[in-house]
Amino acid sequence: MPAKRFRLASVLIVVLCGAMLAQDAPPPPPPGQNLSPDQLQGLVAPIALYPDPLISQILVASTYPLEVVQAYQWLQRNPGLTGTALTQAAAQQNWDPSIQALVPFPDVLKRLNEDVTWTTNLGNAFLAQQADVMDAIQAMRQSAQQAGKLNSSSQERVVRTTDSGRPVIEIVPANPDVIYVPVYDPAWIWGPPVWYPYPRWYWPPAPVFAPGVFFGFGAGIHVGLFFGGGWGGWGGWGWHPGWGSHTVVVNNSFITRNNFNVTHVTNIHNTTNVWSHDSLHREGVPYANRAVAQRYNAPVRNNLQSPQSHYTPSPAASQPGQRFGNRTVPPNNPTQNRSAFSHVENGQAARAHTDHGFASLGPQRSSGGGGGSQRSAPASRGNSGGGGRRR
C-alpha cells in the first residue's frame, strides 16, 4: 500500500475507534463530582510526558485560567520582546509567578489557549483532586514506558526512582540549560481517548516521525537567555513535583531573584514552600467544585451548562474591554498572529468559554482531539516517547 494511503487509513482507523469508544463510554459525572482515574488519565494525557519542571508549573498555572488568557494575548501584542527584556516585562504584570515564568514558552501558552476549556478543567481537577491528578500522570508515564514509547533521548532523561518510598518516573531535561517541549499526539502513545477527549490542539500528521518514534520536540529553549546566566539550573527552577507527597514545591528564591509577583505571599523568605493556590489570582473566576469554593471563600458557578451545550457569542461579546472575573481582558491586535483561541479574545467571550469548562468534565464535550490552529512541525526529533501562593 502506498505510504500516503497507509497514513490515511491509519488516521481513519484512529478516528473510527475513537468514535466507537466515545459512544460506549459512560456519561460524565455531574458538575462538581470528582473524576475517576480513567477520566483523569485522559485529561492529563497531553502533558503527562512533559519534563517535570514544566509540568508542575503548568498544573499550577492552569488554576488561573484568566491569567493564562491574559499572558497569551500579552505575548501577541509584544512580539518584539525577547530574552531578559521579555521576562522583565512579564515581571511587571500582575500575574501569578507561574504565569509570569511561562512567557519564555510561547508554544505552551499557545496550546493552553487553543482549548481553554481543557486548561480550565485541568486546573479545576488539580484543585479538587491534586493527589489523584499527580497519580494519573505517573500512571500514564508507566503505561507509555511499558509500551516502549517513553525512553531517554538527547533532549530529556527518563528516570525510574522512588519518592517518599513510592516508585515514580521522572522526566528531566538532559541539558542543564535547555528545555525541549515535547510534541506528540496522545493517540499515538495510548490510543484514542476512552473517557476524556484530548484537547483541540494541532497534532502533526501521523506518522510524521521515523518508525518507532512517537513524538518529536520543539526547538530547544535556552533558559539562561531569559533568566540570566546565574538562573540556577533545573534544580533551582521555580516549581518541581513532589510525586511521593503529591505536592508541587515552589522555589521562592527563583521567584524573588526574577522580581516576580510576591503580593499576598506568606513565608516568602523561606527557600522553598509547598504550593498553595492563591484565590486572588483566580480573579473572580468561579470554582467548579463547591468544596473547593468554600475552601477559598469564593463563589461557585451556579448556572452550569450541560457538557453537550455550545457557546454562541452574542453581539456584545464582540466588543473590546469586556470583564472576565475581576479584570478587563483587551482584545488581540487583529493585525497580529491569531490562534484557534483568537475567537475568545475579549473578557465576556473568554469568561463564557472558561465557564463552559466547569461543566465539560467528560467525553461528551463538543470537540475531541485534533483540530485547532496550525503550528509548525517540531524543529528536532528524538526517539523518546517521550507560583502561586506559598505558605
C-alpha positions in Angstrom: 0.0 0.0 0.0 1.5 3.4 -0.9 2.7 5.4 2.1 0.1 8.2 1.6 -2.8 5.7 1.5 -1.4 3.9 4.6 -1.3 7.2 6.5 -4.8 8.0 5.6 -6.0 4.5 6.6 -4.2 4.8 9.9 -5.9 8.2 10.6 -9.3 6.8 9.7 -8.9 3.8 12.0 -7.9 6.1 14.9 -10.9 8.3 14.3 -13.4 5.4 13.9 -12.0 3.7 17.1 -12.3 6.9 19.0 -15.9 7.4 17.9 -16.9 3.9 18.9 -15.2 4.2 22.3 -16.9 7.6 22.9 -20.3 6.0 22.1 -19.7 3.2 24.6 -18.3 5.4 27.3 -20.5 6.1 30.4 -21.8 9.6 30.8 -19.5 12.1 32.6 -20.1 12.8 36.3 -22.3 15.7 37.4 -20.5 19.0 37.7 -18.6 19.3 40.9 -18.2 15.5 41.3 -14.7 14.0 41.3 -13.3 12.5 38.2 -12.5 8.8 38.0 -8.9 7.6 37.5 -9.7 6.8 33.8 -11.1 10.3 33.3 -8.1 11.9 34.9 -5.7 9.9 32.8 -7.4 11.1 29.6 -7.4 14.7 31.0 -3.6 14.7 31.7 -2.5 12.7 28.7 -1.5 15.8 26.6 1.1 16.9 29.2 1.9 13.7 31.0 5.2 13.3 29.1 6.3 16.9 29.6 9.5 17.4 31.7 8.9 17.7 35.4 9.9 21.4 35.8 7.4 22.3 33.1 4.5 20.0 34.0 4.5 21.1 37.6 4.4 24.7 36.5 1.5 24.0 34.1 -0.5 22.4 36.8 -0.2 25.5 39.0 -0.8 27.9 36.1 -4.0 26.1 34.9 -5.7 27.0 38.2 -5.5 30.7 37.0 -7.2 30.4 33.5 -7.9 34.1 33.2 -4.2 34.9 33.6 -3.2 32.3 31.1 -5.5 34.1 28.6 -4.0 37.4 29.5 -0.4 36.2 29.2 -1.0 34.7 25.8 -2.7 37.9 24.5 0.1 40.0 26.0 2.6 37.9 24.1 0.7 38.6 20.9 0.8 42.3 21.5 4.5 42.3 22.3 6.2 40.2 19.6 9.4 42.3 19.8 10.3 41.3 23.4 12.9 38.6 23.7 15.4 37.3 26.3 15.6 39.0 29.6 13.6 42.0 28.3 10.7 39.6 27.9 10.9 38.2 31.4 11.5 41.6 33.0 8.4 43.0 31.2 6.4 39.9 32.4 7.5 40.6 35.9 5.7 44.0 35.7 2.4 42.2 35.1 0.0 41.5 37.9 0.0 37.7 37.3 0.9 34.7 39.4 4.6 33.8 39.1 3.7 30.5 37.4 2.2 32.6 34.6 5.0 35.2 34.5 7.6 32.4 34.1 5.6 30.8 31.2 6.3 33.6 28.7 9.6 32.1 27.5 7.5 29.1 26.3 5.2 30.6 23.7 4.2 27.2 22.3 3.0 26.1 25.7 0.9 29.2 26.2 -0.5 28.8 22.7 -1.6 25.3 23.4 -3.2 26.2 26.7 -5.2 28.8 24.8 -6.1 26.7 21.9 -8.5 24.8 24.2 -9.1 27.0 27.2 -11.9 24.6 28.3 -9.4 21.8 28.7 -7.0 24.1 30.5 -9.7 25.2 32.9 -10.8 21.6 33.6 -7.2 20.6 34.3 -6.9 23.4 36.8 -10.3 22.5 38.4 -9.3 18.9 38.7 -5.9 19.8 40.2 -7.6 22.0 42.8 -10.1 19.3 43.7 -8.0 16.2 43.3 -4.4 17.1 43.5 -3.1 13.7 44.6 -5.3 11.9 42.0 -4.1 14.1 39.2 -0.4 13.5 40.0 -1.1 9.8 40.3 -2.8 9.9 36.9 0.3 11.5 35.3 2.5 8.7 36.8 0.1 6.1 35.5 0.3 7.4 32.0 4.1 7.6 32.1 4.2 4.0 33.4 1.9 2.8 30.6 4.0 4.7 27.9 7.2 3.3 29.2 5.9 -0.3 29.4 4.8 0.1 25.7 8.3 1.1 24.8 7.2 4.7 23.9 9.0 6.6 26.7 12.7 6.5 26.7 15.6 8.8 27.4 16.9 10.9 24.5 19.3 13.7 23.8 16.6 16.1 24.8 15.5 14.6 28.1 16.2 11.8 30.6 13.6 9.4 31.8 14.5 8.1 35.3 12.8 5.4 37.4 13.3 6.3 41.0 11.5 6.5 44.3 10.0 9.5 46.1 8.9 9.2 49.7 9.0 5.4 49.2 6.8 5.5 46.1 8.2 4.3 42.7 7.9 7.1 40.2 9.1 8.1 36.7 10.8 11.4 36.5 11.4 13.3 33.2 14.1 15.9 33.4 16.0 18.0 30.8 19.1 16.3 29.5 20.9 19.7 29.2 21.1 21.8 32.4 20.5 25.0 30.3 18.0 23.9 27.7 14.4 22.6 27.8 12.6 20.9 25.0 8.8 20.9 24.8 7.5 17.6 23.5 5.2 17.4 20.5 3.1 14.3 20.5 -0.5 13.2 19.8 -1.7 11.3 22.9 -3.4 8.8 20.5 0.0 7.7 19.2 1.0 6.8 22.8 -2.1 5.5 24.4 -4.7 5.2 21.6 -7.9 7.1 21.2 -9.4 8.7 24.4 -11.7 6.4 26.3 -13.1 8.7 28.9 -11.9 12.3 28.3 -11.4 13.9 24.9 -8.0 15.2 24.1 -7.8 19.0 23.7 -8.3 20.7 20.4 -4.6 21.2 19.8 -2.9 20.8 16.4 -1.2 17.4 16.2 1.4 16.7 13.5 0.2 14.4 10.7 0.6 10.7 11.7 3.1 9.2 11.2 5.4 12.2 10.9 8.4 10.6 12.6 10.5 7.6 11.8 9.2 4.1 12.6 9.1 3.5 16.3 9.5 7.3 17.1 6.3 8.5 18.7 7.0 12.2 19.1 9.4 15.0 18.5 10.4 18.2 20.2 10.1 21.9 19.5 13.2 24.0 19.3 15.3 23.9 22.4 14.7 26.9 24.7 17.9 28.2 26.3 16.5 29.3 29.6 19.6 31.3 30.6 18.8 33.7 27.8 15.6 34.6 29.6 16.7 34.4 33.3 20.4 35.3 33.1 23.5 33.1 33.4 23.0 32.6 37.1 19.5 31.3 36.9 20.4 28.2 39.0 19.7 25.3 36.7 16.7 23.0 36.8 17.4 22.2 40.5 16.7 25.8 41.2 13.6 26.2 38.9 10.6 27.7 40.4 8.4 24.6 40.5 9.0 20.9 40.8 6.8 18.0 41.6 6.9 16.1 44.8 5.5 12.9 43.3 5.6 10.9 46.5 4.0 13.5 48.7 1.6 14.7 45.9 2.7 18.3 46.1 4.3 20.9 44.0 7.3 22.5 45.7 7.9 26.2 45.0 11.4 27.7 45.0 10.9 31.1 46.4 14.5 32.1 45.6 13.8 31.7 41.9 10.7 33.9 42.2 12.3 36.7 44.2 15.5 36.6 42.1 13.4 37.4 39.0 11.3 40.0 40.7 8.1 38.1 40.1 4.9 38.8 41.9 5.1 38.1 45.6 1.9 40.1 46.6 -0.1 38.2 49.2 2.6 35.6 49.5 3.5 34.5 53.0 6.7 32.8 54.1 8.4 34.3 51.0 11.7 34.3 52.9 11.7 30.6 53.1 13.8 29.0 50.4 11.0 26.6 49.4 7.4 26.1 50.2 4.7 23.6 49.3 2.5 25.3 46.7 -0.9 26.5 47.8 -3.5 28.1 45.5 -3.9 31.8 45.7 -7.6 32.6 45.1 -6.7 36.3 44.4 -5.1 35.3 41.1 -8.2 33.5 40.2 -9.5 37.0 39.6 -13.2 36.2 40.4 -13.5 33.2 38.0 -15.9 30.9 39.8 -14.8 27.5 41.1 -16.5 24.3 39.7 -16.4 22.4 42.9 -18.4 23.7 45.9 -15.9 22.2 48.4 -13.0 24.0 46.7 -15.0 27.2 46.6 -15.7 27.0 50.3 -12.0 26.4 51.0 -11.2 29.7 49.4 -14.3 31.5 50.5 -15.1 32.2 46.8 -18.1 31.8 44.6 -19.0 28.6 42.9 -20.6 28.6 39.4 -24.4 28.2 39.9 -25.6 28.1 36.2 -23.7 25.1 35.0 -24.2 24.1 31.4 -24.6 20.5 30.2 -21.5 19.1 28.6 -23.3 19.0 25.2 -24.1 22.7 25.2 -22.3 25.1 22.9 -21.4 28.7 23.4 -22.7 31.1 20.8 -21.2 34.6 21.1 -23.7 37.4 21.5 -23.2 40.7 19.7 -22.0 42.2 23.0 -19.2 39.6 23.1 -17.5 41.2 20.1 -17.0 44.4 22.0 -13.5 45.0 23.4 -12.7 45.5 27.1 -15.3 43.1 28.5 -15.0 41.9 32.1 -13.7 38.4 32.9 -13.8 37.8 36.7 -12.4 41.0 38.3 -10.4 42.1 35.2 -10.8 43.5 31.8 -9.2 41.5 29.0 -8.3 43.6 26.0 -8.7 42.1 22.5 -5.9 40.8 20.5 -4.5 43.1 17.8 -6.2 41.8 14.7 -3.1 42.6 12.6 -1.0 40.2 14.6 -0.9 36.4 14.6 -4.1 34.7 15.7 -4.6 31.2 17.0 -7.6 28.9 17.3 -8.2 30.7 20.6 -8.5 34.1 18.9 -12.3 33.9 18.9 -12.0 34.1 22.7 -10.3 37.4 22.6 -12.3 39.6 25.0 -13.4 39.3 28.5 -17.0 38.2 28.0 -16.2 35.5 25.4 -13.3 34.3 27.5 -15.5 34.1 30.6 -18.1 32.1 28.7 -15.5 29.6 27.3 -13.9 29.2 30.7 -17.2 28.8 32.4 -18.1 26.1 29.9 -15.1 24.2 31.2 -16.7 23.9 34.6 -19.3 21.6 33.1 -17.3 19.8 30.5 -16.0 17.0 32.6 -16.5 14.0 30.4 -16.3 12.5 27.0 -19.3 14.3 25.6 -17.6 17.6 25.2 -18.3 19.3 21.9 -15.0 18.5 20.2 -12.5 15.7 20.6 -8.7 15.6 19.9 -7.2 17.0 16.8 -8.1 20.2 15.2 -7.0 23.6 16.5 -4.9 26.1 14.6 -1.9 25.0 12.6 1.6 25.2 14.2 5.0 24.4 12.8 6.3 20.9 12.8 8.9 20.0 15.5 12.3 21.5 14.9 14.1 18.4 16.2 13.1 14.8 16.6 14.0 12.3 19.2 13.3 8.6 19.8 11.8 9.2 23.2 8.2 8.8 23.9 9.0 11.0 25.4 3.9 30.1 41.9 1.3 30.5 43.2 0.8 31.3 46.8 3.3 29.7 49.1 2.6 29.3 52.8 
